[in-house]
């Protein structure tokens, strides 16, 4: 089955909602699908990747984009 790529724009969201919304999106996805999450709330750069790893998913990378924006690349793992 072909793997899909998703993007979730969470600019303006604050912790813990950045992780909650990321988790809800991951629940809708199949194993191996990829998710890019964009956010601008600084604590999320530490909290979201840690929480996603604790859920068993892979962090493929973290990029700083456009000044204060961040993008986390995640692969869903079941």
C-alpha positions in Angstrom: 0.0 0.0 0.0 1.2 3.5 -0.9 2.3 5.6 2.0 0.8 9.1 2.3 2.2 12.4 3.5 0.2 14.8 5.6 0.8 18.4 6.8 -0.7 19.9 10.0 -0.4 23.7 10.5 -0.6 24.5 14.2 0.5 28.1 14.1 -1.1 30.0 16.9 -1.7 26.8 19.0 0.0 26.5 22.4 1.2 23.5 24.4 -0.3 21.0 25.3 -2.7 21.5 22.3 0.2 21.2 19.8 0.8 17.6 20.9 -2.9 16.7 21.4 -3.7 17.8 17.8 -0.6 16.0 16.5 -1.6 12.8 18.3 -5.2 13.0 16.9 -3.8 13.4 13.4 -1.5 10.5 13.8 -4.4 8.3 15.0 -6.1 8.8 11.6 -3.0 7.7 9.7 -1.6 4.3 8.6 1.8 2.9 9.8 4.6 4.3 7.6 2.7 7.5 6.7 4.5 10.8 7.2 3.3 13.9 9.0 4.9 17.4 8.9 3.7 19.6 11.8 4.3 23.4 11.6 4.1 25.4 14.8 5.3 28.7 16.3 5.1 28.1 20.0 8.6 27.7 21.4 7.9 25.1 24.1 6.6 22.7 21.5 10.1 22.3 20.0 11.0 20.2 23.1 7.6 18.8 24.1 6.1 17.6 20.9 9.1 15.5 19.7 9.5 13.9 23.1 5.8 13.1 23.4 5.7 11.7 19.9 8.7 9.5 20.6 7.0 8.3 23.8 4.0 7.2 21.7 6.4 5.1 19.6 6.6 7.1 16.4 9.8 8.2 14.7 11.0 11.8 14.5 12.6 12.1 11.0 13.8 15.7 11.5 13.1 19.2 12.9 13.6 22.3 10.8 13.4 25.9 11.6 11.5 27.7 8.8 10.6 31.4 8.3 12.1 32.9 11.5 9.9 31.7 14.4 8.3 28.8 12.7 9.3 25.1 13.2 8.4 22.0 11.2 8.7 18.5 12.8 8.8 15.5 10.4 7.2 12.4 11.9 6.7 8.8 10.6 3.8 7.0 12.1 4.7 3.6 13.6 2.1 1.1 14.8 
